[in-house]
Amino acid sequence: MFMMRKNKPLYVSCAFDGEIVYILTVHWMDPNKWITPWKRKRK
């Protein structure tokens, strides 16, 4: 059984090598802490 939290985005980072899909990380994303790539500072 798969259950999701209501109104909570699930962040899944994965990679594909052409044959196998690798799940790298999975966590519930906190929208209040999320910074879009376009708003991040570059060094």
N, CA, C, O and CB atoms as a CASP TS submission, in Angstrom:
PFRMAT TS
TARGET T0000
AUTHOR 0000-0000-0000
METHOD Language model
MODEL 1
PARENT N/A
ATOM      1  N   MET     1       0.838  -1.169   0.000  1.00  0.00           N
ATOM      2  CA  MET     1       0.000   0.000   0.000  1.00  0.00           C
ATOM      3  C   MET     1       0.890   1.242   0.000  1.00  0.00           C
ATOM      4  O   MET     1       1.864   1.309   0.749  1.00  0.00           O
ATOM      5  CB  MET     1      -0.957  -0.007   1.213  1.00  0.00           C
ATOM      6  N   PHE     2       0.561   2.207  -0.826  1.00  0.00           N
ATOM      7  CA  PHE     2       1.309   3.458  -0.928  1.00  0.00           C
ATOM      8  C   PHE     2       0.432   4.590  -0.438  1.00  0.00           C
ATOM      9  O   PHE     2      -0.670   4.789  -0.950  1.00  0.00           O
ATOM     10  CB  PHE     2       1.783   3.718  -2.384  1.00  0.00           C
ATOM     11  N   MET     3       0.903   5.332   0.543  1.00  0.00           N
ATOM     12  CA  MET     3       0.135   6.450   1.075  1.00  0.00           C
ATOM     13  C   MET     3       0.947   7.730   0.944  1.00  0.00           C
ATOM     14  O   MET     3       2.165   7.730   1.123  1.00  0.00           O
ATOM     15  CB  MET     3      -0.260   6.200   2.550  1.00  0.00           C
ATOM     16  N   MET     4       0.263   8.805   0.635  1.00  0.00           N
ATOM     17  CA  MET     4       0.919  10.103   0.497  1.00  0.00           C
ATOM     18  C   MET     4       0.328  11.071   1.504  1.00  0.00           C
ATOM     19  O   MET     4      -0.808  10.908   1.948  1.00  0.00           O
ATOM     20  CB  MET     4       0.772  10.654  -0.942  1.00  0.00           C
ATOM     21  N   ARG     5       1.104  12.075   1.857  1.00  0.00           N
ATOM     22  CA  ARG     5       0.600  13.127   2.742  1.00  0.00           C
ATOM     23  C   ARG     5      -0.150  14.163   1.916  1.00  0.00           C
ATOM     24  O   ARG     5       0.303  14.552   0.840  1.00  0.00           O
ATOM     25  CB  ARG     5       1.760  13.793   3.536  1.00  0.00           C
ATOM     26  N   LYS     6      -1.248  14.590   2.400  1.00  0.00           N
ATOM     27  CA  LYS     6      -2.052  15.577   1.681  1.00  0.00           C
ATOM     28  C   LYS     6      -1.325  16.918   1.643  1.00  0.00           C
ATOM     29  O   LYS     6      -0.863  17.405   2.675  1.00  0.00           O
ATOM     30  CB  LYS     6      -3.443  15.735   2.340  1.00  0.00           C
ATOM     31  N   ASN     7      -1.223  17.514   0.460  1.00  0.00           N
ATOM     32  CA  ASN     7      -0.612  18.823   0.232  1.00  0.00           C
ATOM     33  C   ASN     7       0.859  18.897   0.650  1.00  0.00           C
ATOM     34  O   ASN     7       1.350  19.981   0.965  1.00  0.00           O
ATOM     35  CB  ASN     7      -1.388  19.871   0.974  1.00  0.00           C
ATOM     36  N   LYS     8       1.565  17.776   0.658  1.00  0.00           N
ATOM     37  CA  LYS     8       2.998  17.760   0.972  1.00  0.00           C
ATOM     38  C   LYS     8       3.722  17.127  -0.205  1.00  0.00           C
ATOM     39  O   LYS     8       3.567  15.928  -0.438  1.00  0.00           O
ATOM     40  CB  LYS     8       3.293  16.978   2.309  1.00  0.00           C
ATOM     41  N   PRO     9       4.507  17.892  -0.954  1.00  0.00           N
ATOM     42  CA  PRO     9       5.204  17.333  -2.102  1.00  0.00           C
ATOM     43  C   PRO     9       6.287  16.332  -1.678  1.00  0.00           C
ATOM     44  O   PRO     9       7.037  16.568  -0.730  1.00  0.00           O
ATOM     45  CB  PRO     9       5.822  18.454  -2.930  1.00  0.00           C
ATOM     46  N   LEU    10       6.345  15.232  -2.391  1.00  0.00           N
ATOM     47  CA  LEU    10       7.367  14.222  -2.161  1.00  0.00           C
ATOM     48  C   LEU    10       8.485  14.454  -3.165  1.00  0.00           C
ATOM     49  O   LEU    10       8.251  14.431  -4.373  1.00  0.00           O
ATOM     50  CB  LEU    10       6.783  12.775  -2.284  1.00  0.00           C
ATOM     51  N   TYR    11       9.695  14.677  -2.674  1.00  0.00           N
ATOM     52  CA  TYR    11      10.857  14.935  -3.524  1.00  0.00           C
ATOM     53  C   TYR    11      11.576  13.620  -3.769  1.00  0.00           C
ATOM     54  O   TYR    11      11.966  12.937  -2.823  1.00  0.00           O
ATOM     55  CB  TYR    11      11.817  15.983  -2.875  1.00  0.00           C
ATOM     56  N   VAL    12      11.753  13.263  -5.031  1.00  0.00           N
ATOM     57  CA  VAL    12      12.464  12.043  -5.405  1.00  0.00           C
ATOM     58  C   VAL    12      13.555  12.420  -6.393  1.00  0.00           C
ATOM     59  O   VAL    12      13.279  12.988  -7.449  1.00  0.00           O
ATOM     60  CB  VAL    12      11.493  10.974  -6.015  1.00  0.00           C
ATOM     61  N   SER    13      14.784  12.103  -6.048  1.00  0.00           N
ATOM     62  CA  SER    13      15.914  12.346  -6.930  1.00  0.00           C
ATOM     63  C   SER    13      16.373  10.994  -7.462  1.00  0.00           C
ATOM     64  O   SER    13      16.645  10.072  -6.692  1.00  0.00           O
ATOM     65  CB  SER    13      17.078  13.101  -6.188  1.00  0.00           C
ATOM     66  N   CYS    14      16.457  10.885  -8.783  1.00  0.00           N
ATOM     67  CA  CYS    14      16.841   9.598  -9.364  1.00  0.00           C
ATOM     68  C   CYS    14      17.768   9.800 -10.553  1.00  0.00           C
ATOM     69  O   CYS    14      17.917  10.905 -11.074  1.00  0.00           O
ATOM     70  CB  CYS    14      15.597   8.806  -9.791  1.00  0.00           C
ATOM     71  N   ALA    15      18.387   8.700 -10.966  1.00  0.00           N
ATOM     72  CA  ALA    15      19.298   8.709 -12.116  1.00  0.00           C
ATOM     73  C   ALA    15      18.965   7.496 -12.983  1.00  0.00           C
ATOM     74  O   ALA    15      18.461   6.488 -12.489  1.00  0.00           O
ATOM     75  CB  ALA    15      20.812   8.686 -11.658  1.00  0.00           C
ATOM     76  N   PHE    16      19.249   7.606 -14.268  1.00  0.00           N
ATOM     77  CA  PHE    16      18.986   6.521 -15.213  1.00  0.00           C
ATOM     78  C   PHE    16      20.228   6.315 -16.057  1.00  0.00           C
ATOM     79  O   PHE    16      20.717   7.258 -16.679  1.00  0.00           O
ATOM     80  CB  PHE    16      17.745   6.829 -16.109  1.00  0.00           C
ATOM     81  N   ASP    17      20.745   5.096 -16.089  1.00  0.00           N
ATOM     82  CA  ASP    17      21.960   4.823 -16.859  1.00  0.00           C
ATOM     83  C   ASP    17      21.663   4.200 -18.223  1.00  0.00           C
ATOM     84  O   ASP    17      22.563   3.670 -18.875  1.00  0.00           O
ATOM     85  CB  ASP    17      22.874   3.905 -16.070  1.00  0.00           C
ATOM     86  N   GLY    18      20.404   4.262 -18.653  1.00  0.00           N
ATOM     87  CA  GLY    18      20.021   3.693 -19.931  1.00  0.00           C
ATOM     88  C   GLY    18      19.392   2.319 -19.783  1.00  0.00           C
ATOM     89  O   GLY    18      18.770   1.802 -20.711  1.00  0.00           O
ATOM     90  N   GLU    19      19.560   1.736 -18.608  1.00  0.00           N
ATOM     91  CA  GLU    19      19.014   0.409 -18.361  1.00  0.00           C
ATOM     92  C   GLU    19      18.341   0.294 -16.992  1.00  0.00           C
ATOM     93  O   GLU    19      17.292  -0.335 -16.857  1.00  0.00           O
ATOM     94  CB  GLU    19      20.109  -0.621 -18.476  1.00  0.00           C
ATOM     95  N   ILE    20      18.948   0.901 -15.994  1.00  0.00           N
ATOM     96  CA  ILE    20      18.465   0.805 -14.618  1.00  0.00           C
ATOM     97  C   ILE    20      18.170   2.196 -14.080  1.00  0.00           C
ATOM     98  O   ILE    20      18.919   3.141 -14.328  1.00  0.00           O
ATOM     99  CB  ILE    20      19.495   0.082 -13.720  1.00  0.00           C
ATOM    100  N   VAL    21      17.068   2.312 -13.337  1.00  0.00           N
ATOM    101  CA  VAL    21      16.734   3.562 -12.639  1.00  0.00           C
ATOM    102  C   VAL    21      17.221   3.429 -11.204  1.00  0.00           C
ATOM    103  O   VAL    21      16.901   2.454 -10.523  1.00  0.00           O
ATOM    104  CB  VAL    21      15.182   3.867 -12.690  1.00  0.00           C
ATOM    105  N   TYR    22      17.990   4.404 -10.745  1.00  0.00           N
ATOM    106  CA  TYR    22      18.521   4.429  -9.385  1.00  0.00           C
ATOM    107  C   TYR    22      17.821   5.515  -8.591  1.00  0.00           C
ATOM    108  O   TYR    22      17.780   6.669  -9.018  1.00  0.00           O
ATOM    109  CB  TYR    22      20.051   4.655  -9.387  1.00  0.00           C
ATOM    110  N   ILE    23      17.273   5.159  -7.447  1.00  0.00           N
ATOM    111  CA  ILE    23      16.662   6.132  -6.545  1.00  0.00           C
ATOM    112  C   ILE    23      17.770   6.630  -5.624  1.00  0.00           C
ATOM    113  O   ILE    23      18.344   5.850  -4.865  1.00  0.00           O
ATOM    114  CB  ILE    23      15.457   5.505  -5.724  1.00  0.00           C
ATOM    115  N   LEU    24      18.072   7.923  -5.687  1.00  0.00           N
ATOM    116  CA  LEU    24      19.165   8.497  -4.911  1.00  0.00           C
ATOM    117  C   LEU    24      18.708   8.988  -3.550  1.00  0.00           C
ATOM    118  O   LEU    24      19.366   8.733  -2.542  1.00  0.00           O
ATOM    119  CB  LEU    24      19.801   9.631  -5.672  1.00  0.00           C
ATOM    120  N   THR    25      17.588   9.688  -3.516  1.00  0.00           N
ATOM    121  CA  THR    25      17.064  10.195  -2.251  1.00  0.00           C
ATOM    122  C   THR    25      15.568  10.430  -2.381  1.00  0.00           C
ATOM    123  O   THR    25      15.067  10.754  -3.457  1.00  0.00           O
ATOM    124  CB  THR    25      17.787  11.499  -1.833  1.00  0.00           C
ATOM    125  N   VAL    26      14.866  10.261  -1.273  1.00  0.00           N
ATOM    126  CA  VAL    26      13.424  10.506  -1.220  1.00  0.00           C
ATOM    127  C   VAL    26      13.128  11.178   0.119  1.00  0.00           C
ATOM    128  O   VAL    26      13.544  10.688   1.169  1.00  0.00           O
ATOM    129  CB  VAL    26      12.595   9.164  -1.391  1.00  0.00           C
ATOM    130  N   HIS    27      12.412  12.296   0.082  1.00  0.00           N
ATOM    131  CA  HIS    27      12.007  12.942   1.331  1.00  0.00           C
ATOM    132  C   HIS    27      10.841  13.882   1.073  1.00  0.00           C
ATOM    133  O   HIS    27      10.603  14.315  -0.054  1.00  0.00           O
ATOM    134  CB  HIS    27      13.188  13.711   1.962  1.00  0.00           C
ATOM    135  N   TRP    28      10.122  14.185   2.146  1.00  0.00           N
ATOM    136  CA  TRP    28       9.033  15.145   2.047  1.00  0.00           C
ATOM    137  C   TRP    28       9.645  16.535   1.993  1.00  0.00           C
ATOM    138  O   TRP    28      10.439  16.910   2.857  1.00  0.00           O
ATOM    139  CB  TRP    28       8.034  15.008   3.243  1.00  0.00           C
ATOM    140  N   MET    29       9.277  17.280   0.991  1.00  0.00           N
ATOM    141  CA  MET    29       9.831  18.614   0.798  1.00  0.00           C
ATOM    142  C   MET    29       9.041  19.632   1.615  1.00  0.00           C
ATOM    143  O   MET    29       7.810  19.624   1.606  1.00  0.00           O
ATOM    144  CB  MET    29       9.824  18.997  -0.695  1.00  0.00           C
ATOM    145  N   ASP    30       9.747  20.499   2.312  1.00  0.00           N
ATOM    146  CA  ASP    30       9.104  21.577   3.054  1.00  0.00           C
ATOM    147  C   ASP    30       9.092  22.813   2.158  1.00  0.00           C
ATOM    148  O   ASP    30      10.136  23.435   1.962  1.00  0.00           O
ATOM    149  CB  ASP    30       9.845  21.863   4.416  1.00  0.00           C
ATOM    150  N   PRO    31       7.939  23.182   1.612  1.00  0.00           N
ATOM    151  CA  PRO    31       7.875  24.332   0.704  1.00  0.00           C
ATOM    152  C   PRO    31       8.397  25.625   1.319  1.00  0.00           C
ATOM    153  O   PRO    31       8.836  26.516   0.591  1.00  0.00           O
ATOM    154  CB  PRO    31       6.460  24.539   0.253  1.00  0.00           C
ATOM    155  N   ASN    32       8.357  25.746   2.645  1.00  0.00           N
ATOM    156  CA  ASN    32       8.856  26.953   3.302  1.00  0.00           C
ATOM    157  C   ASN    32      10.378  27.035   3.275  1.00  0.00           C
ATOM    158  O   ASN    32      10.940  28.121   3.419  1.00  0.00           O
ATOM    159  CB  ASN    32       8.367  27.004   4.738  1.00  0.00           C
ATOM    160  N   LYS    33      11.045  25.912   3.095  1.00  0.00           N
ATOM    161  CA  LYS    33      12.503  25.889   3.067  1.00  0.00           C
ATOM    162  C   LYS    33      13.059  25.752   1.647  1.00  0.00           C
ATOM    163  O   LYS    33      14.266  25.879   1.441  1.00  0.00           O
ATOM    164  CB  LYS    33      13.013  24.753   3.928  1.00  0.00           C
ATOM    165  N   TRP    34      12.192  25.496   0.676  1.00  0.00           N
ATOM    166  CA  TRP    34      12.620  25.270  -0.698  1.00  0.00           C
ATOM    167  C   TRP    34      13.111  26.556  -1.343  1.00  0.00           C
ATOM    168  O   TRP    34      12.439  27.585  -1.270  1.00  0.00           O
ATOM    169  CB  TRP    34      11.483  24.678  -1.515  1.00  0.00           C
ATOM    170  N   ILE    35      14.269  26.504  -1.967  1.00  0.00           N
ATOM    171  CA  ILE    35      14.814  27.627  -2.728  1.00  0.00           C
ATOM    172  C   ILE    35      14.966  27.159  -4.164  1.00  0.00           C
ATOM    173  O   ILE    35      15.651  26.173  -4.433  1.00  0.00           O
ATOM    174  CB  ILE    35      16.188  28.129  -2.136  1.00  0.00           C
ATOM    175  N   THR    36      14.330  27.863  -5.082  1.00  0.00           N
ATOM    176  CA  THR    36      14.429  27.464  -6.473  1.00  0.00           C
ATOM    177  C   THR    36      15.863  27.658  -6.964  1.00  0.00           C
ATOM    178  O   THR    36      16.577  28.522  -6.454  1.00  0.00           O
ATOM    179  CB  THR    36      13.437  28.266  -7.342  1.00  0.00           C
ATOM    180  N   PRO    37      16.283  26.885  -7.926  1.00  0.00           N
ATOM    181  CA  PRO    37      17.651  27.039  -8.456  1.00  0.00           C
ATOM    182  C   PRO    37      17.930  28.446  -8.978  1.00  0.00           C
ATOM    183  O   PRO    37      19.077  28.894  -8.981  1.00  0.00           O
ATOM    184  CB  PRO    37      17.888  26.036  -9.571  1.00  0.00           C
ATOM    185  N   TRP    38      16.882  29.142  -9.419  1.00  0.00           N
ATOM    186  CA  TRP    38      17.060  30.482  -9.973  1.00  0.00           C
ATOM    187  C   TRP    38      17.245  31.540  -8.889  1.00  0.00           C
ATOM    188  O   TRP    38      17.742  32.629  -9.178  1.00  0.00           O
ATOM    189  CB  TRP    38      15.872  30.845 -10.839  1.00  0.00           C
ATOM    190  N   LYS    39      16.858  31.245  -7.652  1.00  0.00           N
ATOM    191  CA  LYS    39      17.013  32.197  -6.562  1.00  0.00           C
ATOM    192  C   LYS    39      18.263  31.960  -5.732  1.00  0.00           C
ATOM    193  O   LYS    39      18.613  32.791  -4.894  1.00  0.00           O
ATOM    194  CB  LYS    39      15.814  32.148  -5.677  1.00  0.00           C
ATOM    195  N   ARG    40      18.943  30.837  -5.949  1.00  0.00           N
ATOM    196  CA  ARG    40      20.147  30.528  -5.172  1.00  0.00           C
ATOM    197  C   ARG    40      21.281  31.467  -5.577  1.00  0.00           C
ATOM    198  O   ARG    40      21.392  31.880  -6.731  1.00  0.00           O
ATOM    199  CB  ARG    40      20.570  29.048  -5.374  1.00  0.00           C
ATOM    200  N   LYS    41      22.107  31.786  -4.607  1.00  0.00           N
ATOM    201  CA  LYS    41      23.281  32.610  -4.901  1.00  0.00           C
ATOM    202  C   LYS    41      24.359  31.742  -5.540  1.00  0.00           C
ATOM    203  O   LYS    41      24.547  30.582  -5.172  1.00  0.00           O
ATOM    204  CB  LYS    41      23.820  33.295  -3.612  1.00  0.00           C
ATOM    205  N   ARG    42      25.043  32.316  -6.478  1.00  0.00           N
ATOM    206  CA  ARG    42      26.177  31.628  -7.085  1.00  0.00           C
ATOM    207  C   ARG    42      27.459  32.241  -6.565  1.00  0.00           C
ATOM    208  O   ARG    42      27.563  33.461  -6.435  1.00  0.00           O
ATOM    209  CB  ARG    42      26.119  31.704  -8.630  1.00  0.00           C
ATOM    210  N   LYS    43      28.424  31.409  -6.269  1.00  0.00           N
ATOM    211  CA  LYS    43      29.711  31.899  -5.759  1.00  0.00           C
ATOM    212  C   LYS    43      30.686  32.101  -6.884  1.00  0.00           C
ATOM    213  O   LYS    43      31.823  32.510  -6.649  1.00  0.00           O
ATOM    214  CB  LYS    43      30.295  30.934  -4.734  1.00  0.00           C
TER
END
